[in-house]
Amino acid sequence: MHNLSFILSNQEIANPDPKWNEKFGAELIFWGIVRKIENDKPIKGIEYSAYPELAEKLADKFGLEAEKNFGEHKTQIIHRTGFVAVAEPSVVLKVGSCHSKIAYEISQWYLDKIKKSLPIWKKIVY
């Protein structure tokens, strides 16, 4: 069993104060924000769609793989679906681990998996 929580949601992502975990010495939070310029043109936002069942199945697989690769840690991924306006977060990745170096490695690893492997698609809205 791994400690990955994966959520696909069409609701706005809140920015609450973190609740610290005394077990880990590093807590890293990455916010992926929709930028206002895409392909050198101003945009209104991005429309995200997903295949939730497959995304959840793959995320579970990634959690097991990450536990083998990086040891004990805790991760939460929240990815928006639907329309996300400029300056709003589309993805949040939270990682807790014993040391900061590992937290950054885990974060980058999960971000690569999200971008390259999860069935989540984006359509730019100009």
Disulfide bonds with the S-S distance in Angstrom:
none
